[in-house]
Amino acid sequence: MLEAAPWLSADHLAPAVHRYLQATAREQLAHQAYIAKPSPRLLEAATAAARLAWRMGDELGLTPAGHAKLKMLVAGGAHAEASLADLMVVGAEIAARRFGAVNASEPAEPPASVPEPPDELGMGASSDELEEGV
């Protein structure tokens, strides 16, 4: 199996691969039991075991659709990391322009006259403070 799906050789995937192999073995046993003595209960058990093994294999990328999903996730993850890095650079540049930092890689200090954050009601300064300033 590891020759056909080399990505499953990672150590952190060992428990998932082990559970998949157990589900596949359980499916085979259930089908053999049904063939030996057909009954609705055994057919139900064999069908449930087959669905579980298929779903687990799909999630591990062992089906064509599962493999395609994994490829999309990996590509999306790499793109997301690049996008986050790009956003961090853009954010640093904006902060440098806004707060006048000399180097965009240094954290920019906000000016001393930054307005207070909004209170619970979404208002800035309280109405009493505004009247005092007038």
C-alpha atoms as an extended CHARMM CRD file, in Angstrom:
* protein
*
       134  EXT
         1         1  MET       CA              0.0000000000        0.0000000000        0.0000000000  PROA      1               0.0000000000
         2         2  LEU       CA              2.8620000000        2.3850000000        0.7800000000  PROA      2               0.0000000000
         3         3  GLU       CA              4.2220000000        1.8840000000       -2.7460000000  PROA      3               0.0000000000
         4         4  ALA       CA              0.9220000000        3.0460000000       -4.2370000000  PROA      4               0.0000000000
         5         5  ALA       CA              0.4020000000        5.8330000000       -1.6710000000  PROA      5               0.0000000000
         6         6  PRO       CA              3.8230000000        6.9790000000       -0.3980000000  PROA      6               0.0000000000
         7         7  TRP       CA              2.3150000000        9.9620000000        1.4770000000  PROA      7               0.0000000000
         8         8  LEU       CA              0.9010000000        7.4870000000        4.0090000000  PROA      8               0.0000000000
         9         9  SER       CA              4.3910000000        6.5610000000        5.2430000000  PROA      9               0.0000000000
        10        10  ALA       CA              4.5320000000        9.6390000000        7.4860000000  PROA      10              0.0000000000
        11        11  ASP       CA              4.7280000000        8.6970000000       11.1560000000  PROA      11              0.0000000000
        12        12  HSD       CA              1.8360000000       10.9170000000       12.2060000000  PROA      12              0.0000000000
        13        13  LEU       CA             -0.4730000000        9.0350000000        9.8120000000  PROA      13              0.0000000000
        14        14  ALA       CA              0.3380000000        5.5950000000       11.2530000000  PROA      14              0.0000000000
        15        15  PRO       CA             -2.7520000000        5.4650000000       13.5370000000  PROA      15              0.0000000000
        16        16  ALA       CA             -5.0800000000        6.4140000000       10.6730000000  PROA      16              0.0000000000
        17        17  VAL       CA             -3.5040000000        3.8430000000        8.3450000000  PROA      17              0.0000000000
        18        18  HSD       CA             -3.7830000000        1.2000000000       11.0890000000  PROA      18              0.0000000000
        19        19  ARG       CA             -7.5050000000        1.9850000000       11.5820000000  PROA      19              0.0000000000
        20        20  TYR       CA             -8.0610000000        1.8370000000        7.8210000000  PROA      20              0.0000000000
        21        21  LEU       CA             -6.3910000000       -1.5840000000        7.6160000000  PROA      21              0.0000000000
        22        22  GLN       CA             -8.5220000000       -2.8390000000       10.5080000000  PROA      22              0.0000000000
        23        23  ALA       CA            -11.6900000000       -1.5840000000        8.7970000000  PROA      23              0.0000000000
        24        24  THR       CA            -10.6710000000       -3.2780000000        5.5550000000  PROA      24              0.0000000000
        25        25  ALA       CA             -9.9970000000       -6.5570000000        7.3710000000  PROA      25              0.0000000000
        26        26  ARG       CA            -13.3490000000       -6.2750000000        9.1750000000  PROA      26              0.0000000000
        27        27  GLU       CA            -15.0500000000       -5.7340000000        5.8070000000  PROA      27              0.0000000000
        28        28  GLN       CA            -13.4430000000       -8.8500000000        4.3440000000  PROA      28              0.0000000000
        29        29  LEU       CA            -14.4310000000      -10.9470000000        7.3630000000  PROA      29              0.0000000000
        30        30  ALA       CA            -18.0150000000       -9.6970000000        7.2060000000  PROA      30              0.0000000000
        31        31  HSD       CA            -18.2880000000      -10.5570000000        3.5060000000  PROA      31              0.0000000000
        32        32  GLN       CA            -16.8160000000      -14.0130000000        4.0630000000  PROA      32              0.0000000000
        33        33  ALA       CA            -19.3050000000      -14.6350000000        6.8870000000  PROA      33              0.0000000000
        34        34  TYR       CA            -22.1730000000      -13.5270000000        4.6280000000  PROA      34              0.0000000000
        35        35  ILE       CA            -21.0150000000      -15.7910000000        1.7970000000  PROA      35              0.0000000000
        36        36  ALA       CA            -20.7670000000      -18.7480000000        4.1920000000  PROA      36              0.0000000000
        37        37  LYS       CA            -24.2170000000      -18.1670000000        5.6620000000  PROA      37              0.0000000000
        38        38  PRO       CA            -26.3600000000      -15.5150000000        3.9400000000  PROA      38              0.0000000000
        39        39  SER       CA            -28.6110000000      -13.5300000000        6.2440000000  PROA      39              0.0000000000
        40        40  PRO       CA            -29.9840000000       -9.9840000000        6.2600000000  PROA      40              0.0000000000
        41        41  ARG       CA            -28.0200000000       -9.1360000000        9.4220000000  PROA      41              0.0000000000
        42        42  LEU       CA            -24.7000000000      -10.2750000000        7.9610000000  PROA      42              0.0000000000
        43        43  LEU       CA            -25.4180000000       -8.4190000000        4.7240000000  PROA      43              0.0000000000
        44        44  GLU       CA            -26.1200000000       -5.2730000000        6.7370000000  PROA      44              0.0000000000
        45        45  ALA       CA            -22.8730000000       -5.6980000000        8.7070000000  PROA      45              0.0000000000
        46        46  ALA       CA            -20.8520000000       -6.3380000000        5.5480000000  PROA      46              0.0000000000
        47        47  THR       CA            -22.3650000000       -3.2950000000        3.8300000000  PROA      47              0.0000000000
        48        48  ALA       CA            -21.6660000000       -1.0360000000        6.8270000000  PROA      48              0.0000000000
        49        49  ALA       CA            -18.0770000000       -2.3230000000        7.0330000000  PROA      49              0.0000000000
        50        50  ALA       CA            -17.5810000000       -1.7330000000        3.3140000000  PROA      50              0.0000000000
        51        51  ARG       CA            -18.8910000000        1.8380000000        3.5710000000  PROA      51              0.0000000000
        52        52  LEU       CA            -16.6170000000        2.5820000000        6.5250000000  PROA      52              0.0000000000
        53        53  ALA       CA            -13.5420000000        1.1600000000        4.8050000000  PROA      53              0.0000000000
        54        54  TRP       CA            -14.3460000000        3.0880000000        1.6200000000  PROA      54              0.0000000000
        55        55  ARG       CA            -14.8400000000        6.3620000000        3.5030000000  PROA      55              0.0000000000
        56        56  MET       CA            -11.6170000000        5.9010000000        5.4670000000  PROA      56              0.0000000000
        57        57  GLY       CA             -9.6910000000        5.0820000000        2.3010000000  PROA      57              0.0000000000
        58        58  ASP       CA            -11.1960000000        8.1060000000        0.6010000000  PROA      58              0.0000000000
        59        59  GLU       CA            -10.0860000000       10.3700000000        3.4400000000  PROA      59              0.0000000000
        60        60  LEU       CA             -6.5660000000        8.9380000000        3.2520000000  PROA      60              0.0000000000
        61        61  GLY       CA             -6.4400000000        9.6910000000       -0.4690000000  PROA      61              0.0000000000
        62        62  LEU       CA             -6.7120000000        6.0800000000       -1.6590000000  PROA      62              0.0000000000
        63        63  THR       CA             -9.5910000000        6.7450000000       -4.0700000000  PROA      63              0.0000000000
        64        64  PRO       CA             -9.3560000000        9.0190000000       -7.1180000000  PROA      64              0.0000000000
        65        65  ALA       CA            -11.7110000000       11.5530000000       -5.5370000000  PROA      65              0.0000000000
        66        66  GLY       CA             -9.9210000000       11.3840000000       -2.1760000000  PROA      66              0.0000000000
        67        67  HSD       CA             -6.5520000000       11.8510000000       -3.8510000000  PROA      67              0.0000000000
        68        68  ALA       CA             -7.8470000000       14.8910000000       -5.7380000000  PROA      68              0.0000000000
        69        69  LYS       CA             -9.1920000000       16.3830000000       -2.4730000000  PROA      69              0.0000000000
        70        70  LEU       CA             -5.8120000000       15.9130000000       -0.7890000000  PROA      70              0.0000000000
        71        71  LYS       CA             -4.0390000000       17.5760000000       -3.7070000000  PROA      71              0.0000000000
        72        72  MET       CA             -6.4060000000       20.5450000000       -3.4950000000  PROA      72              0.0000000000
        73        73  LEU       CA             -5.9070000000       20.8150000000        0.2840000000  PROA      73              0.0000000000
        74        74  VAL       CA             -2.1290000000       20.7470000000       -0.0450000000  PROA      74              0.0000000000
        75        75  ALA       CA             -2.1690000000       23.3090000000       -2.8410000000  PROA      75              0.0000000000
        76        76  GLY       CA             -4.6150000000       25.4900000000       -0.8900000000  PROA      76              0.0000000000
        77        77  GLY       CA             -2.4860000000       25.2530000000        2.2440000000  PROA      77              0.0000000000
        78        78  ALA       CA              0.6720000000       26.2970000000        0.4020000000  PROA      78              0.0000000000
        79        79  HSD       CA             -1.2200000000       29.1690000000       -1.2350000000  PROA      79              0.0000000000
        80        80  ALA       CA             -2.6400000000       30.2370000000        2.1410000000  PROA      80              0.0000000000
        81        81  GLU       CA              0.8410000000       30.3360000000        3.6960000000  PROA      81              0.0000000000
        82        82  ALA       CA              2.1260000000       32.4440000000        0.8180000000  PROA      82              0.0000000000
        83        83  SER       CA             -0.9070000000       34.7100000000        1.0650000000  PROA      83              0.0000000000
        84        84  LEU       CA             -0.4020000000       35.2200000000        4.8120000000  PROA      84              0.0000000000
        85        85  ALA       CA              3.2410000000       36.1040000000        4.2810000000  PROA      85              0.0000000000
        86        86  ASP       CA              2.2670000000       38.5670000000        1.5450000000  PROA      86              0.0000000000
        87        87  LEU       CA             -0.3870000000       40.1130000000        3.7910000000  PROA      87              0.0000000000
        88        88  MET       CA              2.1240000000       40.5210000000        6.6080000000  PROA      88              0.0000000000
        89        89  VAL       CA              4.5010000000       42.3940000000        4.3010000000  PROA      89              0.0000000000
        90        90  VAL       CA              1.7080000000       44.6130000000        2.9870000000  PROA      90              0.0000000000
        91        91  GLY       CA              0.4960000000       45.2750000000        6.5360000000  PROA      91              0.0000000000
        92        92  ALA       CA              3.9940000000       46.2560000000        7.6540000000  PROA      92              0.0000000000
        93        93  GLU       CA              4.3000000000       48.6180000000        4.6940000000  PROA      93              0.0000000000
        94        94  ILE       CA              0.9530000000       50.2350000000        5.4970000000  PROA      94              0.0000000000
        95        95  ALA       CA              1.8990000000       50.6110000000        9.1520000000  PROA      95              0.0000000000
        96        96  ALA       CA              5.2190000000       52.1510000000        8.1430000000  PROA      96              0.0000000000
        97        97  ARG       CA              3.4970000000       54.7090000000        5.9290000000  PROA      97              0.0000000000
        98        98  ARG       CA              0.7900000000       55.4590000000        8.4580000000  PROA      98              0.0000000000
        99        99  PHE       CA              2.9180000000       55.7020000000       11.5820000000  PROA      99              0.0000000000
       100       100  GLY       CA              6.1400000000       56.8770000000        9.9390000000  PROA      100             0.0000000000
       101       101  ALA       CA              8.3550000000       53.9410000000       10.8700000000  PROA      101             0.0000000000
       102       102  VAL       CA             11.7780000000       54.0790000000        9.2850000000  PROA      102             0.0000000000
       103       103  ASN       CA             11.9930000000       50.3580000000        8.5320000000  PROA      103             0.0000000000
       104       104  ALA       CA              8.8950000000       48.3410000000        7.5740000000  PROA      104             0.0000000000
       105       105  SER       CA             10.2960000000       45.2790000000        9.3620000000  PROA      105             0.0000000000
       106       106  GLU       CA             10.3430000000       47.1510000000       12.6970000000  PROA      106             0.0000000000
       107       107  PRO       CA              7.0930000000       47.2810000000       14.6230000000  PROA      107             0.0000000000
       108       108  ALA       CA              5.5730000000       50.7000000000       14.1020000000  PROA      108             0.0000000000
       109       109  GLU       CA              4.6200000000       52.6810000000       17.1860000000  PROA      109             0.0000000000
       110       110  PRO       CA              1.2690000000       54.4510000000       16.9540000000  PROA      110             0.0000000000
       111       111  PRO       CA              1.2800000000       58.1990000000       17.5380000000  PROA      111             0.0000000000
       112       112  ALA       CA              0.4800000000       59.4840000000       21.0220000000  PROA      112             0.0000000000
       113       113  SER       CA             -2.8330000000       61.0010000000       19.9080000000  PROA      113             0.0000000000
       114       114  VAL       CA             -4.5690000000       57.7680000000       18.9430000000  PROA      114             0.0000000000
       115       115  PRO       CA             -8.3140000000       57.9800000000       19.7170000000  PROA      115             0.0000000000
       116       116  GLU       CA             -9.5990000000       55.7450000000       22.4750000000  PROA      116             0.0000000000
       117       117  PRO       CA            -11.1970000000       52.4640000000       21.4260000000  PROA      117             0.0000000000
       118       118  PRO       CA            -14.9990000000       52.3220000000       21.4060000000  PROA      118             0.0000000000
       119       119  ASP       CA            -16.8060000000       51.4560000000       24.6310000000  PROA      119             0.0000000000
       120       120  GLU       CA            -19.4770000000       48.7300000000       24.9470000000  PROA      120             0.0000000000
       121       121  LEU       CA            -21.9940000000       50.7890000000       23.0140000000  PROA      121             0.0000000000
       122       122  GLY       CA            -19.6140000000       51.3570000000       20.1200000000  PROA      122             0.0000000000
       123       123  MET       CA            -19.0450000000       55.0130000000       21.0150000000  PROA      123             0.0000000000
       124       124  GLY       CA            -15.6040000000       56.5850000000       21.3710000000  PROA      124             0.0000000000
       125       125  ALA       CA            -15.2870000000       59.0970000000       24.1790000000  PROA      125             0.0000000000
       126       126  SER       CA            -18.1950000000       59.4660000000       26.5850000000  PROA      126             0.0000000000
       127       127  SER       CA            -20.5940000000       62.3660000000       26.1320000000  PROA      127             0.0000000000
       128       128  ASP       CA            -19.3310000000       63.9440000000       29.3930000000  PROA      128             0.0000000000
       129       129  GLU       CA            -15.7820000000       63.9860000000       28.0700000000  PROA      129             0.0000000000
       130       130  LEU       CA            -16.9510000000       65.5690000000       24.8140000000  PROA      130             0.0000000000
       131       131  GLU       CA            -18.8230000000       68.3420000000       26.6160000000  PROA      131             0.0000000000
       132       132  GLU       CA            -15.7530000000       69.1360000000       28.7270000000  PROA      132             0.0000000000
       133       133  GLY       CA            -13.6410000000       69.5000000000       25.6040000000  PROA      133             0.0000000000
       134       134  VAL       CA            -16.0720000000       72.0010000000       24.0000000000  PROA      134             0.0000000000
